[in-house]
Amino acid sequence: MKLSVLVPAYNEEAGLETILRRVAAVPVDKEIIVVNDFSSDRTGAILDGATLSRTIPGLRVIHHTENRGKGAAIRTALQAASGDAVIIQDADLEYDPQDYPALLEPILRGEARVVYGVRNLDEQKPLFRLGNRALTWLMNVLYGVRLHDMETCYKVMTIDIARSLEIESNGFDLEPEITAKIVRQGYAIHEVPISYEPREEKKLSPWKDGWPALRALLRYRGWRAAARVVSEMVG
C-alpha cells in the first residue's frame, strides 16, 4: 500500500527539514507532497533547495501564490496524491512519523478504512486541552460516536474516502469537517494511540478558531455526499 503524506506548510522554516527527513525515514512505501501556503519566511527556499530534492525520495513540492489556509493546502495536496491511502502531517515537530506503521496496520489488515491517532493531551496548555476535549465531546454528542481525539492531525484514510469528503474549509475548522463527513457517510473511525509533544508556539487560537470549529460541527450534521460520490461507493 502506497501512502500519500500531505504536508501543509506555512512559515515552518524552523522544523520543516527535520520533519521531512523524519517522514522520509519511515519504512513504508510513500510519497511526500508539501504545499507551501505562500510562506513569508524561508519555507519556500528550503523546499526548493537542491539538498532536499536530492536526498528525500518521493518528495513533491507545490507553491500557493497566495495564503489560502490549511484546508486549501490539503485540497491542493489531495489533488496531486497518487497513493492508496493518505495521512495529514503538520510541518512542525509535534507528531512522530514513526507512528505511521501502527496507523496503517488496521487498514492493511482490512479492519478499517479510517484510522485516527489519539494523543495524550496532558502536556497541552490547559486552554488548548479544554478546547480539544470540548470539541471531541460535542462531536460525540451530535454525531453519536465515541471518539477520544477528534482534533488530531493524524487522520489516515483510503484515498477514495479522502476525495469523497470534498473539503470546503480553509482554516482549522478542517478537522471537524473531515470527521463529520466521515461519520455522515457511515464509516467507522478506528483509533490508535500515538506520540505527541505539543509545541509552545501555536498558530491555532482557542478563541479565534474555536467558533469556526463549533459552527462546522453544527453545519455538517445534515451533510450528504454528492450523488456522484454515493454512486461510486455503491458501484
Secondary structure, 3 states (H helix, E strand, C coil): CCEEEEEEECCCCCCHHHHHHHHHHCCCCEEEEEEECCCCCCHHHHHHCHHHHHHCCCEEEEECCCCCCHHHHHHHHHHHCCCCEEEECCCCCCECHHHHHHHHHHHHCCCCCEEEEECCCCCCCHHHHHHHHHHHHHHHHHHCCCCCCCCCCCEEEEHHHHHHCCCCCCCCCHHHHHHHHHHHCCCCCEEEECCECCCCCCCCCHHHHHHHHHHHHHHHHHCCCCHHHHHHHHC
